[in-house]
Every structure is written in C-alpha cells, then in structure tokens.
Amino acid sequence: MLLKKIIGRNYFVGLFILLGIATVLVVSAFVLTTFFPEALGHKPHNYEIETVCEFEPWAFETNDLKAEFPDGGIIAVVGITEQKRSIMLLGEGTYEQDREQLESASKSGIFMMIECSLFEEIRGDNIFTPVEGGDTLEYVSSVFEQQKGIPAVWEDTIPISFQPREGKVYYYFISEDGEPILPPETKVSSLALLSSFSIYALFIAVMFMAVTILTLDHHHTNYWLNLIKTPPTTFSLILVPLLAGMALLGELTPNITGWPDYYATLPYAAALLVLIASFRYGKLYYLDLGLRRERIYRGYFLAVIIAGLIIMSVRGLPEDLSFNGASALVHFPVIFLLIALPRELIWRGYIQTVLSRRFGLSLGVLLTVLLAAAAHFIFLMNTSPWMVGYPYTYVEAALLVPGTAAILGYFYLRTENILACALLHSLIVFLPGYLYY
C-alpha cells in the first residue's frame, strides 16, 4: 500500500525502489546458488544404453544399501558424466537396507545413480566382460525401456531433475517383469530441500518484480473497477469448483485413456459451452473471459520478456535455439489454441475473475492458485502417485506450479488481456523444447 502511494506520486522513486528490491532478490538467489549449487534443478539426463557387461559374484555396500549377487549378473551403463554414473544391475541378488533384510524374491535388479569415484571403489577387482549380442542384449533393452531414471519435475512445462549430491546414491529396485519399483530411494537432507525451495521462491519473487516494473504505469480500466465491485451470483460461485473439476478432467483425459494430448481440449470445450449456455439463459451477467476489445492489444511483448526470464531463471542461459523448421510453426499454434488458451479462459478468465469479484483482487488470485495447486496434486496422485514419494516433487507441487499460476494471475491483473496471458503460458510450454543447454 505504501509503495502504491509512492508510485502514485513519483514514478521514478517507485521504479528505483522496485529495482532495488529486485536487485536484492537476484543477489540473494546468486548467493544461495553459490553455496548450494546442488539445489538447482538440471536438464533431465538423456538415458541410453552405452555398455552391457556380465560381472562375477559381487557384493558391495554404500550409504544405506548393501547388495550381494552370489551368482554374478549383468551391468548396463545407461548414462555417464564426469561426476555421475547411471547403471542397471540385473540378476538374482539379496538386499539389505538400513541393516534390514529385504524380500528379494520379487526383485530382479536395481537402477542406481552413483558418483564415479564411489562406483570404482565398490567395484573393486570385479571383472566386467562385455556382452556383444544375442538374447542378453535384447533382455537388457526390454528392461531398460521400462525404466524411469531420475524423475523429471515440472515435466509438462520446463522439465528439470534434481540429481543426488556428491557421494550420495539414488536407486530403485527392478521387479521380475523389469518394471521399476517406485518411489525411488534417495537421501535428501532438509537443508538441500530448503535450499531448492528458497532459490525457486526467490526466482518467482523476481518475476513478480519484473511484471510490476514493466507495468508500472498500469491502471485498472473503469470496466474492471466496476466489475470487481459487482458481487457474483451464487450460481457463478457454484460454477467455480465445477469448472475447476472439468479442467482437471481435461488434464487427466490423455493420461487415463491413452488418447493423444489434444483430447485434453474436450473437457475445456465442454466447460466453455457450460459458460456460454449459462450466459445465454441469464444465469451469468458478465462473460467476457478477458477478451475485451479495448485491452486486446496489450501485454504481448511483456509476455515474451517474462517467459524468457522464467525459463532462464529455472534453466539458465541456453547455448542454442532451434525451431526445427515447419514443425515449430505448427507446434506453437497447437499449444496456444488447444492448451494455453483454454486453460487461461477457464482459470483466469472465469475462475479468478469470479473469485476476485467475491473476495477482492489479491484473495481472488490466491484462491485460484490454491485451486490450481490442488488440481495439480490430484493429477499427480492419479497419473504418477509414486512421485509423491520423491522429495523434490514438493518443490513442483508446492512451489513451481502454484508460483507459475500466481505469476499468470498477476500478469492477467496487470494486462487484463487473456490472449497475452495465453501467450505467456504458451511460451513457457513451447520454448523449453527448442532450447539447447
């Protein structure tokens, strides 16, 4: 409120204060990443089989895991960097976790990510004999195709993964059918998790500062001021959870049915038909969904800037940008029309607007964010319930998803243009697939 008064009197002073706050936030994020570099997410590793070998009888112990393969087995290296090595160990074994013997009858192997130096230490003098062909390679390939590797967080927007810290081992067991037994086992300290939360919270705060700075001259239109002073009807409020449920159904449809992703548009289209029919028969008095002619030209350039800042904050500066010819020209309009625009029309154009009319602008955004976060959590529980057992999933579910929803909600308040909001949403989904790191 004080900042609003200052900006109202002197834009230069307001801009100076906002830039100062943004600078403090950026410096704080830089300091945190310097002391806790492992707290940042990384581009998910592209796993592929690099070598397949047979090994002699082998027993090793690391962290909380003790494994023994009395008859030997197969080791497949499926990913290797200067620091880490990802491997699959296949064969009959016995396992001990936290000094407790595990049931091994249902386990036929283990997937691990381990520090290279630690791997060499536990390997000892064990001889690995390369496998060059035959049924063994086919078996390894069939098992490998079922593996998850390190879970990708925020997978439908900017996929990132959080790799184990130095010296730590990430692993999960493999069933007799070759399927991963999830959730994975990974030792994550409270400090590491808190660091990740703090860094990404700072990034989100910087985005809010950026939107505020770039729309410093913003004033709500008379239409919007009159709208938020007009309480919604009971029927309008009843539609809020109904439409949120239909939006959730849209996200679940491709995952539950196995249909192509564009089928997710069907429940959103049904939700829009419900709104249009309700307006047509006099149940709703306002239904512009953010598509007003006097605001339709605002916010597009700002959307491009904010999308770039969000992606760079989460993933860093890209090394290259490739749009792969005509495919990108088709891909972007599809994302805009079938994913981003339907989502924004329902979530910001209707749900946030109705809640803002009932509870005020700030609380309207907050309630919309909470609804979106709850919908995403239900989505995870129905599509990848094992992810809830992976600690960094909570960075996604409790921070990244609601944080992005909050940025989109605030962006809508500052532009009052749902098309600009949909453009920002589209770019967040589209660009990461065409940026190389």
Buried (B, 14 or more C-beta within 10 A) or exposed (E): EEEEEBBEEEEEEBBEBBEEBBEBBBEBBEEBBEEBEBBBBBBBBEBEBEEBBBBEEBBBEBBBBBBBBEEBBBBBBBBBEEEBBBBBBBBBBBBBBEEEEBEBEEBBBBBBBBBEEBBEEBBEEBEBEEBEEEEBBEBBEEBBEEBBBBBBBBBBBBBBBBBBBEEBBBBBBBBEEBBBBBBBBBBBEEEBBEBBBBBBBBBBBBBBBBBBBBBEEBEBEEBBEEBBEEEBBEEBBEBBEEBBBBBBBBBBBBBEEEEEBEBBBBBBEEBBEBBEEBBEEEBBEBBBBBEBEEBBEBBBEBBBEBBBBBBEBBBBEBEEEEBEEEEBEEBBEBBBBBBBBBBBBBBBBBBBBBBBBBBEBEEBBBBBBEBBBBBBBBBBEEEBEBBBEBBBBBBBBBBBBBBBBBBBBBBBBBBBBBBBBBBBBBBBBBBBBBBEE
